């Protein structure tokens, strides 16, 4: 990064690459983390970035978890060890959180 780029900021969700603000690279891990973030948000674990408030919408949290479960089933045998571990860890954590909340 040269000196002109050092202080440059990109809009939220974008990264600086080759002097331009772009969306981050699409990857399996980024997709899994996106669904994880959605589930955490709907579990009330993450605040709305605009209002700072949290909301619990367990139906939407379960939908995100179910989507990750479907992804796990449909990609079985086609993931790298790291991708499989990430998906397994995220699902385990989210399911524990959901069970505690749905109690």
N, C-alpha and C positions, 0 to 999 in steps of 0.2 A: 504494500500500500504506500503510495507516495504522500508527500506532505499535504497536497491539496485534498486528498481523500480522507485524511486522518480525522478531521472534525465533521465530516459530512454524515448526516443522519438520513435514514430512509424511513418512509412511512411504516407504520406498524404492520408486521407480517412480511415485510420485504427485507432483503439482504443486499449488501453492496458487493457487486461482482464486476470486475473489469471497469470500474468507474461508473457503473450504472446500478440503479436500484431495481432489483428483479425479485420475483417470487422465488422462494427456496426450491431446490431440486425436488422433484417428486420421487419419493422412494417408499418402499414398503414400511420401513420404520417410521417415517414421517406420517404416513397414513394411520398406522396403529396409534401413534401418539396423539394424532388429531382426534380420533375416536375416544381415546383415554381422557383427553382434556374435556371433550363434550360430556362424557359420563361424570367426571368429577364436578363439572359446572352444575349439572342437573342434580347431583347429590348434595349440592350446597357447599361443596368443598372449595370452590373457587368463586371469587367475587366478579360481578359484572365489571369489566374494565371502565365503562363509562360512568356508572353510578356508584360503584364500590359496594353494592348490595349483593347478598347471596339469596338464592332461591332454591327450594327443593321441589323438583318435579320428577318423582320417582318413576313414572311411566316412561318419560324420555330417557332417564338414566338406564332403565332396563332395556330400552330399545338399543341404545349404544352398546351395552354389554352383549346383548343378543347378536348384534351385528358383528362384534368381535368374535363371538363363539362360532358364528356361521363362517367367518373368514378363516378361523382355525380349521374347521372341518373341510372346507373347500380347498385349502392350500396344503393339507397334510401330505407330506412326502416331497413337497416342492419348495421348502424354505431352507435357508442356510441355518446353521446351528444358532447363530446370533439372533436371527429373525424369529426363530421358533422360541428361543428363550425369552425374548422381549414379549412376544405375544402371550406366552404362558404366564409370565410374571405379572403383566398388566391385567390379564383376566383374573388371576388369583386375587390380586389386590382389590380390584373393583368388585368382585363377587363378595368378598368379606365386608367391604364397606356397605354394599347394598343390603346384605342380610342384616347388618347392625341397624341400618336406618329403617328398613321395612319391618323389622322385629316382630 
